[in-house]
Amino acid sequence: MAKRPTFIAAPQELKRKAVNFKRGFSLKLEPEAVKKLELVVEKATDNFTIEVAEKLKQLRLALDEVAQGGARGVQQMREIRNVSLDIKGMGGMFKYPLLTAFAKTLNDFVQGMNDPSDIQLDIIGAQIDALYVVMANRIQGGGGATERELLQVLQMAVQKYKDG
């Protein structure tokens, strides 16, 4: 027969350290606290923009090296995969789901790709350009009809040219 679990009550000291366990706590922030939080969010958004700009630059440089051919091509394709995955993960946190969608399309396209054809290089370049457009225009949310159409076209290109 299985042994029954034993529940141990939390020590009184731990209860006292918890957020005012008797009265609860107020979710109403003072205006000064709200301003501090807004500054933190603004700074985080600025840092996000700077970080994405650096990652886009990395993508462009890696693509240029792949296009030139040579021994570093495979390594640079790995860089494109890694950086596109990073961008994919970052977009949603800062209300840039369109950035995430374009980065996902790019990442899906380059998975397992080491020696892209010329048309594949063009598609990778178009996807990187789309990422630049989203950030340059600070397109938050899903974008408009044009952006959704571009995403759909890139997704179709991925399906059609994934294997060469």
C-alpha positions, 0 to 999 in steps of 0.5 A: 500500500502506498504511503500517504503524503504528509503535509507540513504547515509553513512556519509562522515566520514564513507566513509573516514574510508573505505579502500581508497575508491577513489583509491582502495588498492593494493593487492600486499604484501611486502615480509615482510608482506608475511613472517609475514602471512606465520608465522601466517599460520604455527603457526595456522597449528601447533596449529591445529596439536596439537589440533587434537592430543588432540582430538584423545587422547580424542577419544581413552580414551572415547572408552576405557571407553565405552569398559569397560562398566559401567555407564559412557558409555553413556556419553563417547559415547556422547563424541565420537560424539562431538569430532568426529564432532569437528574433522570433522569441523576442517579438511577442514580448514587446507587442510585435507579433508580426516581427515574430511571424516573419522571423518564424517564416525565416527560421522555418525556411532555413532549417536544415539548409546549408547551401542555399540556391540563388532563389533561396538566397533571394527569399532569405533576403526578402524575409530579412527586409520584411523584418527591417520594415516592421522595426523601421516602421514600428509596426506593432500588432498584426500590421495592415492588409499589406503586411499580412499579404507580404507574410502570406507571400513569403510563407508560400515562397517558403513552401515552394522553394524550401527544398531548392 
